[in-house]
Structure formats: structure tokens, C-alpha cells
């Protein structure tokens, strides 16, 4: 977050969503980080304002409901090695981009969930700038993670409605780390019971199960705002997580495609207010 490369990526994704026929824009926000990722010796005095960019695409639908599909597209900074983040950041971004493209050209059944307005959100700044997730809170009194999802919820969600489509949010589906070739997916603790059970009925071709495991990810701001959510993540295949081995070598495009098709089938289910 805050790098020129990230800005270039944000602009590219916005142009792709626009080419798919979605209404698109960037939410620019200015978080205070504990320190610049390039600083090597953090201190209490080193705080820096940087630029974050959430990318948002809207497919408007005729039903009085909104479904949000979201994930983070930033990658964690490591000074020791070049981090690609093909799975952690890349896989969810690829899936959501393709889901946006296909959804906008699909004819969902009448009165299905796919006829709600569909909001695709790509969060910046999910990763912590410091090495450890909670280090900012414990050492400096600043939440050093979930920058983009917190900024999005604060600006665009009020009383269960999103201020972009101006409709009630039925569900927010947050995905992360979904591209591993040995993919084993979880619906984590707090995921909406009704929608979890429904999603599982369509998930016959993927490894997916509920878990009592609670993970801090971009669904947390939605949870605090009482928005029903599904949080889908692979928290088993972690050998390459936050290492230089998180490259395309560990990615299965087939697994990403199958999960995407599962979501499309899920969207064709009859909408029930």
C-alpha cells in the first residue's frame, strides 16, 4: 500500500472493471501507518500518512438487495526478499476480477440472488506494515492492518445499507488465499449460518467445510457493523504463506475456476429477503 506499483495496479484494475461494463471508481483514503515499510528502525515517533486505494465495481440489479464480494489486492512488504503474493493477495484478486466479468455478462434466473446489485470491492492495505499482525496495536497504539476494509465500511455502510447501490446488504462474501494447488477452504467462525449452509450445497466440487476457527481478515469490519458475511479462506496450506515461495508455482487456476463457478451457481439460487 502506498507504492507506485500499487497505484499502477489500482488504475489497471479499475480500467478492467470498466471494460467489463461495471460502474467503477477508486476510494482514495489516507491512513496513518506506524512507519513507512522502508524504515528499518521503528520508533514511537515514526508515523506516516500514506495513500490507500480501494477499487470498486458495481453491477446494478433489479432486486432490492446488494451482495458484496471482496478481498485484498495488496501484498505484504518484506525487506529480506521479494514477495510475490500469488496466493495471498493474488488469488482472490484474480477470482474477483473474473467473477465481475462473468457476472456482468451472465443471465441469472429471475428472482435469483444474482439479480441483486453486485458490488465487487478490492481492498488495499489488508496486510500489516510491521512484521506481526498485532504489533502496531501492542507497541504503538495504532491498528496496523485491515486499512482498506475499515475505510470502506466507515464510508459506505450505514444501518445495513451500502451508500453506493443504496440498497440493503444481504451478504458480504470475503475471500482470501483461495488459489493453492492443494486448496482446502474454510468458512470461518461467524460466517452467516443460513448462507453457509446454502453455499455448502453448491460446493460439491471443492474442499470446503465450516470451522470454529476465528481469523482476523477483511470480514471483521463487516462483522462489527452487523452485516451478514461469509469468510472463505485456506488456512491449511501455509508452508508458503508470507515467504518467497508464494509464487505462481503453487497456484492452480483450475481450483480458482471451480470456486468461481461455485459462486456463480450460488448466485443463481432464489433470493429470499
Secondary structure as UniProt FT lines:
FT   HELIX           4..19
FT   TURN            20..21
FT   STRAND          23..29
FT   STRAND          32..33
FT   TURN            37..38
FT   TURN            44..45
FT   STRAND          48..49
FT   STRAND          52..59
FT   STRAND          66..72
FT   HELIX           86..91
FT   HELIX           92..104
FT   TURN            110..111
FT   HELIX           113..115
FT   STRAND          117..123
FT   TURN            133..134
FT   HELIX           136..140
FT   HELIX           147..156
FT   STRAND          157..158
FT   TURN            159..160
FT   STRAND          161..162
FT   TURN            163..166
FT   STRAND          167..176
FT   TURN            181..182
FT   STRAND          185..187
FT   TURN            189..190
FT   HELIX           193..202
FT   TURN            204..205
FT   STRAND          208..210
FT   TURN            218..219
FT   HELIX           220..224
FT   TURN            225..226
FT   STRAND          229..233
FT   TURN            239..242
FT   TURN            244..245
FT   HELIX           248..250
FT   HELIX           253..267
//
